[in-house]
Amino acid sequence: MRISFHGAAGGVTGSCHLIECAGRRVLIDCGLFQGSRELEEDNADPFGFDAAAIDTLLLTHAHLDHCGRIPLLAKRGFRGEIVTTAATRDLARLVMMDSAKLQEEEADRAARHPGRRHPPSVYGTMDAMAAFDRFGRTAKIGKPIEIAPGITATFGEAGHILGSAWIRLELEEGAKRRSITFSGDLGSPGRPLLPDPVPAPPSDAIVMETTYGDRDHRALDASIEELYAAIRNTIRHGGNAVIPTFALDRAQEILFFLHQGERSGELPRGLPVYLDSPMAITATEIYESHPEGFRDELRAMFAANREPLEPDGLQLVHDTKGSARLNRVSGAVILAGSGMCTGGRIRHHLAHNLSRKDSAILFVGYAAQGTLARIIVDGAKTIRLFGNEVPVRARIHTINGFSAHAGQQELLDWAKGAGAKTTFLVHGEEKATSALAAKLKGTKVIIPRMHQSVEL
């Protein structure tokens, strides 16, 4: 029995881990590398294993850095089965198609501007569609499923985004038996939409994310109040509150808070809210079609037709013409992707609002090193967009309490129940991973290198 690490080892993105047991090869996630241009160029590199030799892929959730290289895996010969939850299956299809479309657009730009540096396109729409055929059985939370003789998987609630799960593998090879649990990405308890993450079950080893391994988050209530105050202040001055938004979960959660803010009187009823992201619009429809993934309270709101994800002034922007018309609006909330400002319509809204003293940019999610979002958060005075230098005059708010990732103490609490003899720390920047490693007691901590292999 062996485990090897082919992504999110020494970094945050590109999650991909390989288990070899009883003659079978099982992959846990296969995500894209995101962040700097140099990191994104790694997506075209070899996986570190033979794609055609993988028997099964278990998918923890549908974020791009966990599912985004699945089409490339299929393109390079993977013909096995993908097992995941029903909601993750639907969301992953959306995410992979969007990624393929963006890569095709990038390839077109590269053809038109051969002198510029572009990250290589690694797959297209047809590759993404071919990957859909690999989705097979649906995993149910808490129900063991046999992957192969000697390998059983149990998916548990991770509370990160709709359909997200940690995965516990029971492995048997001859007289040898081992259990290992992969955290995927873990959420925080007490979130409004999703159930609380369930602690790790007893396991010989765990593989745990460390995105916020060096700190805890602000209280959610304080973050909601800061969101409302920033919007009120911006609207009062006649500017726009621009929110770079991840299409999965963050967009839906912010819509929920805007809806609740109107009902509580914290925000004016009918406040213009533009959701300028076709992907987030479709993701919201998928969310609403999977009530099994919500908290009981939210399911009750949907059952009563109270539409908790639709503030009164919500307007859905589907096409680019509608998006361009937002260049002329003031006194509105604009939600647009991508959350790290690496592409998408948000860059146009930054180009039109960053230089406005009356506007505000509200960052409500993680910003990886090297991304435009991180550059702005770190205090840049000017940024370059579409060949122009844009001065940063808008107010910049970083509201950390909305993170979909568990904070340090929540990670420690999740791991405690496993009683693991060995803990592998992945999916984090060096500072965060090292800080969490120092807090873990009673377990052997390994921070794996890229492509490192370890016997279980």
KAGIJO-V613786 format. One record per backbone hydrogen bond with DSSP energy under -1.0 kcal/mol. CO is the residue of the C=O (numbers start at 1). NH is the residue of the N-H. Records with the same first field share a line. If there is no record, write none. Layout:
CO = NH  NH
//
This chain:
1 = 456
2 = 20
3 = 454
4 = 18
5 = 451
8 = 427
11 = 428
13 = 8
15 = 31
16 = 6
17 = 28
18 = 4
19 = 26
20 = 2
21 = 24
24 = 21
25 = 55  56
26 = 19
27 = 58
28 = 17
30 = 69
32 = 14
36 = 40
37 = 41
39 = 42
40 = 43
41 = 44
42 = 45
50 = 53
51 = 54
55 = 81
56 = 27
57 = 83
58 = 29
60 = 165
63 = 66  67
64 = 32  68
65 = 15
66 = 30
67 = 70
69 = 73
70 = 74
71 = 75
72 = 76
73 = 78
74 = 77
81 = 57
82 = 136
83 = 59
84 = 139
85 = 89
86 = 90
87 = 91
88 = 92
89 = 93
90 = 94
91 = 95
92 = 96
93 = 97
94 = 98
95 = 99
96 = 100
97 = 101
98 = 102
99 = 103
100 = 104
101 = 105
102 = 106
103 = 107
104 = 108
105 = 109
106 = 110
107 = 111
108 = 112
109 = 113
113 = 116
124 = 128
125 = 129
126 = 130
127 = 131
128 = 132
131 = 134
132 = 135
134 = 82
140 = 143
145 = 153
148 = 151
150 = 172
151 = 147  148
152 = 170
153 = 145
154 = 168
155 = 142
156 = 166
157 = 198
158 = 187
161 = 164
164 = 158
166 = 156
167 = 182
168 = 154
169 = 180
170 = 152
171 = 178
173 = 176
176 = 173
178 = 171
179 = 205
180 = 169
181 = 207
182 = 167
186 = 406
193 = 295
204 = 421  422
205 = 181
206 = 424
207 = 183
208 = 426
210 = 213
212 = 215
215 = 408
219 = 223
220 = 224
221 = 225
222 = 226
223 = 227
224 = 228
225 = 229
226 = 230
227 = 231
228 = 232
229 = 233
230 = 234
231 = 235
232 = 236
233 = 237
234 = 239
235 = 238
240 = 360
241 = 334
242 = 362
243 = 336
246 = 251
248 = 250
249 = 253
250 = 254
251 = 255
252 = 256
253 = 257
254 = 258
255 = 259
256 = 260
257 = 261
258 = 262
259 = 263
260 = 264
261 = 266  267
268 = 271
272 = 333
273 = 315
274 = 335
275 = 277  317
277 = 281
278 = 282
279 = 283
280 = 284
281 = 285
282 = 286
283 = 287
284 = 288
287 = 290
290 = 293
291 = 294
295 = 299
296 = 300
297 = 301
298 = 302
299 = 303
300 = 304
301 = 306
302 = 305
307 = 310
311 = 314
313 = 273
315 = 275
319 = 323
320 = 324
321 = 325
323 = 326
324 = 327
325 = 328
326 = 329
332 = 241
333 = 274
334 = 243
335 = 276
336 = 245
337 = 346
338 = 341
340 = 373
345 = 349
346 = 350
347 = 351
348 = 352
349 = 353
350 = 354
353 = 356
354 = 393  394
356 = 359
359 = 395
360 = 242
361 = 397
363 = 399
368 = 371
371 = 375
372 = 376
373 = 377
374 = 378
375 = 380
376 = 379
381 = 392
383 = 390
385 = 388
388 = 385
390 = 383
391 = 393
395 = 361
397 = 363
400 = 403
407 = 411
408 = 412
409 = 413
410 = 414
411 = 415
412 = 416
414 = 200
415 = 418
418 = 203
421 = 444
422 = 206
423 = 446
424 = 208
427 = 210
429 = 433
430 = 434
431 = 435
432 = 436
433 = 437
434 = 438
436 = 440
444 = 423
446 = 425
449 = 452
452 = 5
454 = 3
//
